[in-house]
Amino acid sequence: MNNVTAVENRLPVDDGFIYTKTFAPSAKSDTAAILSHGFNSSHEELRDVAFALAERGVYAVCYDFRGGSLFSKSSGGTQEMSVATEADDLMRVAQSIEEKGFKRIILYGESQGGFVSALAAANAPKIFCALALLYPAFCIPDDWQGKHLDSCTQVMGMEISQKYIDDLPRYDVFERMKNFGGKALIAHGTADSVVDISYSRRLVKTFPNAFLTEYPGEGHGFSPQGREKWVKECTKFVIEY
């Protein structure tokens, strides 16, 4: 936490606001990282990565997706959330970072936030220069495509609606990743029962410039030891890129 300033903010959008928490280094930086949380998680789960990056001179921005969890400080209900709305939130945050004049913007995402970050990078490759993804949930289209919800359904403790399914990408998400030419670092546990590691093994072969670190025995949500190792690996990747 040395020489790091944490600032909370509400980023106005047309239909509400996005809560952000910025971790700024003491010295001016030309590199910013946008950190995206997973399904029913929040910016709080990203504090360790944000602090580590800021301590090494990177301007790190965590935020809550609108309707992205029961713990979200942003506006919006969980039934209104989808991968598409989260991608829109990310781009709103990215626009606010661009306006501050940063030369390099790196995306970091975990689980569904990793999937959303990868989609954003592939759809706007000129804006973002690198990706760091922790067990990115590329299983989402396979898990949900073609299903129908008659009413709101509880998933991992949170209610979602048919909107979640209707807004899923209708294109080959792996093929789309070829659009992103920047470096990508992916980490995945071999014992992940939520997002099978096979998705990341396929993903690393799809990106033009990607690396995959497999964490033996780690599940969806690393152990404290695995998390500490990943934070160090991710920080090294971002500051050396």
C-alpha positions as CSV (number, residue, x, y, z in Angstrom):
1,M,0.0,0.0,0.0
2,N,3.0,2.3,0.1
3,N,2.6,5.4,-2.1
4,V,-0.7,4.2,-3.4
5,T,-3.8,6.4,-3.3
6,A,-7.3,4.7,-3.4
7,V,-10.1,6.9,-4.7
8,E,-13.8,5.9,-5.1
9,N,-16.0,7.4,-7.8
10,R,-19.3,7.0,-9.6
11,L,-19.0,7.1,-13.4
12,P,-22.3,8.5,-14.8
13,V,-23.9,6.6,-17.6
14,D,-27.2,7.3,-19.4
15,D,-29.2,4.9,-17.2
16,G,-27.4,5.0,-13.9
17,F,-23.8,4.9,-12.8
18,I,-20.8,2.5,-12.6
19,Y,-18.9,2.4,-9.2
20,T,-15.1,2.6,-9.7
21,K,-12.2,2.4,-7.3
22,T,-8.9,3.7,-8.6
23,F,-5.5,2.7,-7.1
24,A,-3.1,5.4,-8.3
25,P,0.7,5.2,-7.9
26,S,2.5,8.3,-6.5
27,A,4.4,8.9,-9.8
28,K,2.6,9.7,-13.0
29,S,2.1,6.7,-15.2
30,D,1.4,6.2,-18.9
31,T,0.0,2.7,-18.3
32,A,-3.5,1.9,-16.9
33,A,-5.1,-1.4,-16.1
34,I,-8.8,-2.0,-16.0
35,L,-9.8,-4.9,-13.7
36,S,-13.1,-6.8,-14.2
37,H,-14.6,-9.2,-11.6
38,G,-16.4,-12.5,-12.1
39,F,-20.0,-13.5,-11.9
40,N,-21.6,-12.5,-8.5
41,S,-18.2,-11.1,-7.4
42,S,-17.2,-7.4,-7.0
43,H,-14.3,-5.0,-7.2
44,E,-13.3,-6.1,-3.6
45,E,-12.0,-9.4,-5.0
46,L,-9.5,-7.5,-7.2
47,R,-7.9,-5.3,-4.5
48,D,-4.8,-7.5,-4.2
49,V,-4.0,-7.3,-7.9
50,A,-4.8,-3.6,-8.1
51,F,-2.6,-2.8,-5.2
52,A,0.3,-4.9,-6.6
53,L,0.0,-3.1,-9.9
54,A,-0.2,0.4,-8.4
55,E,2.8,-0.3,-6.2
56,R,4.7,-1.0,-9.4
57,G,3.6,2.2,-11.1
58,V,0.5,1.1,-12.9
59,Y,-2.8,3.1,-12.6
60,A,-5.3,0.4,-11.7
61,V,-9.0,0.8,-11.9
62,C,-11.5,-1.7,-10.4
63,Y,-15.2,-1.4,-10.8
64,D,-18.5,-3.1,-10.2
65,F,-20.5,-4.3,-13.2
66,R,-24.1,-2.9,-13.2
67,G,-26.2,-5.8,-11.9
68,G,-23.0,-7.9,-11.8
69,S,-23.5,-9.2,-8.3
70,L,-25.4,-9.0,-5.1
71,F,-22.6,-7.0,-3.7
72,S,-22.4,-4.4,-6.5
73,K,-22.1,-0.7,-5.7
74,S,-23.1,0.2,-9.2
75,S,-26.7,0.8,-10.3
76,G,-28.9,-1.9,-11.9
77,G,-30.4,-5.2,-11.0
78,T,-28.9,-8.7,-11.6
79,Q,-31.9,-9.6,-13.9
80,E,-30.7,-6.8,-16.2
81,M,-27.2,-8.1,-16.5
82,S,-25.6,-10.0,-19.4
83,V,-22.3,-10.5,-21.0
84,A,-23.3,-7.7,-23.4
85,T,-24.1,-5.2,-20.7
86,E,-20.9,-6.0,-18.9
87,A,-18.9,-5.4,-22.1
88,D,-20.7,-2.1,-22.4
89,D,-19.7,-1.2,-18.8
90,L,-16.1,-2.1,-19.5
91,M,-16.0,0.1,-22.6
92,R,-17.5,3.0,-20.6
93,V,-14.7,2.7,-18.1
94,A,-12.2,2.4,-20.9
95,Q,-13.5,5.6,-22.4
96,S,-13.0,7.5,-19.1
97,I,-9.4,6.1,-19.0
98,E,-8.7,7.2,-22.5
99,E,-9.8,10.7,-21.7
100,K,-7.1,10.9,-19.0
101,G,-4.5,10.5,-21.7
102,F,-3.0,7.0,-20.9
103,K,-0.9,5.7,-23.7
104,R,-1.3,2.0,-22.8
105,I,-4.5,0.3,-21.5
106,I,-4.3,-3.3,-20.3
107,L,-7.3,-5.4,-19.4
108,Y,-7.4,-7.8,-16.5
109,G,-10.4,-10.1,-15.9
110,E,-11.4,-13.1,-13.8
111,S,-13.9,-15.8,-14.8
112,Q,-16.8,-14.0,-16.6
113,G,-14.9,-10.8,-16.3
114,G,-12.1,-12.5,-18.1
115,F,-14.5,-13.6,-20.9
116,V,-15.9,-10.0,-21.1
117,S,-12.4,-8.5,-21.2
118,A,-11.2,-10.8,-24.0
119,L,-14.3,-10.0,-26.0
120,A,-13.7,-6.2,-25.5
121,A,-10.1,-6.6,-26.6
122,A,-11.0,-8.5,-29.7
123,N,-13.8,-6.1,-30.6
124,A,-11.6,-3.0,-30.0
125,P,-8.0,-4.1,-30.6
126,K,-6.7,-0.6,-31.2
127,I,-7.7,0.5,-27.7
128,F,-6.1,-2.2,-25.6
129,C,-2.5,-3.4,-25.7
130,A,-2.5,-6.6,-23.5
131,L,-4.7,-9.0,-21.6
132,A,-4.2,-10.8,-18.3
133,L,-7.0,-13.4,-17.7
134,L,-7.6,-15.7,-14.7
135,Y,-9.7,-18.8,-15.6
136,P,-11.6,-16.8,-18.3
137,A,-15.2,-18.3,-18.7
138,F,-15.2,-19.1,-22.4
139,C,-17.6,-21.9,-21.4
140,I,-20.5,-19.4,-21.1
141,P,-21.8,-19.8,-24.7
142,D,-21.7,-23.6,-24.5
143,D,-23.3,-23.6,-21.1
144,W,-26.2,-21.2,-22.0
145,Q,-26.7,-21.0,-25.8
146,G,-30.1,-22.2,-26.8
147,K,-31.6,-22.4,-23.4
148,H,-34.8,-20.6,-22.3
149,L,-35.8,-19.2,-18.9
150,D,-39.5,-18.8,-18.2
151,S,-38.7,-16.7,-15.2
152,C,-35.7,-15.4,-13.3
153,T,-33.4,-18.3,-12.3
154,Q,-30.9,-18.5,-9.4
155,V,-27.3,-19.2,-10.6
156,M,-24.5,-19.3,-8.1
157,G,-26.7,-17.4,-5.6
158,M,-27.8,-14.7,-8.0
159,E,-30.9,-14.2,-10.1
160,I,-30.5,-13.9,-13.9
161,S,-33.2,-13.6,-16.6
162,Q,-33.7,-14.6,-20.2
163,K,-31.8,-11.4,-21.1
164,Y,-28.6,-13.1,-20.1
165,I,-29.1,-15.8,-22.7
166,D,-30.6,-13.5,-25.4
167,D,-27.5,-11.2,-25.2
168,L,-24.9,-14.0,-25.7
169,P,-22.5,-13.6,-28.7
170,R,-23.9,-15.2,-31.8
171,Y,-20.4,-15.6,-33.3
172,D,-17.5,-18.0,-32.8
173,V,-15.9,-16.4,-29.8
174,F,-12.6,-18.2,-30.3
175,E,-12.4,-17.2,-33.9
176,R,-13.0,-13.6,-32.9
177,M,-9.9,-13.7,-30.6
178,K,-7.7,-13.7,-33.7
179,N,-8.5,-10.0,-34.0
180,F,-6.4,-9.1,-30.9
181,G,-2.7,-9.0,-31.7
182,G,-1.4,-7.9,-28.3
183,K,0.1,-10.2,-25.7
184,A,-2.2,-12.3,-23.5
185,L,-1.4,-14.1,-20.3
186,I,-3.8,-16.7,-19.2
187,A,-3.8,-18.7,-15.9
188,H,-6.1,-21.6,-15.1
189,G,-6.2,-24.3,-12.4
190,T,-6.2,-28.0,-13.5
191,A,-8.9,-28.8,-11.0
192,D,-11.4,-26.1,-12.1
193,S,-14.9,-27.6,-12.0
194,V,-16.7,-24.4,-13.1
195,V,-14.7,-23.6,-16.2
196,D,-12.8,-26.6,-17.5
197,I,-9.2,-25.9,-18.3
198,S,-9.7,-27.2,-21.8
199,Y,-11.2,-23.8,-22.7
200,S,-8.0,-22.0,-21.9
201,R,-5.9,-24.6,-23.6
202,R,-7.9,-23.9,-26.7
203,L,-7.9,-20.1,-26.1
204,V,-4.1,-19.9,-25.9
205,K,-3.8,-21.5,-29.3
206,T,-6.3,-19.0,-30.8
207,F,-4.7,-15.7,-29.7
208,P,-1.8,-14.7,-32.0
209,N,0.5,-14.0,-29.0
210,A,-0.6,-15.7,-25.8
211,F,0.8,-17.7,-22.9
212,L,-0.9,-20.1,-20.6
213,T,0.2,-21.0,-17.0
214,E,-1.5,-24.1,-15.6
215,Y,-1.8,-24.2,-11.8
216,P,-1.8,-27.8,-10.7
217,G,-4.7,-28.7,-8.3
218,E,-6.2,-25.2,-8.3
219,G,-9.9,-24.8,-8.7
220,H,-12.2,-21.9,-9.6
221,G,-10.9,-19.6,-7.0
222,F,-7.3,-20.2,-6.2
223,S,-5.9,-21.1,-2.8
224,P,-4.1,-18.3,-0.9
225,Q,-0.7,-19.8,-2.1
226,G,-1.9,-20.0,-5.7
227,R,-3.4,-16.6,-5.6
228,E,-0.2,-15.0,-4.3
229,K,1.8,-16.7,-7.0
230,W,-0.7,-15.5,-9.7
231,V,-0.6,-11.9,-8.4
232,K,3.2,-11.9,-8.7
233,E,3.1,-13.5,-12.2
234,C,0.4,-11.1,-13.4
235,T,2.1,-8.0,-12.1
236,K,5.4,-9.0,-13.7
237,F,3.7,-9.5,-17.0
238,V,2.0,-6.1,-16.9
239,I,5.0,-4.1,-15.9
240,E,7.4,-5.8,-18.3
241,Y,5.1,-5.8,-21.3
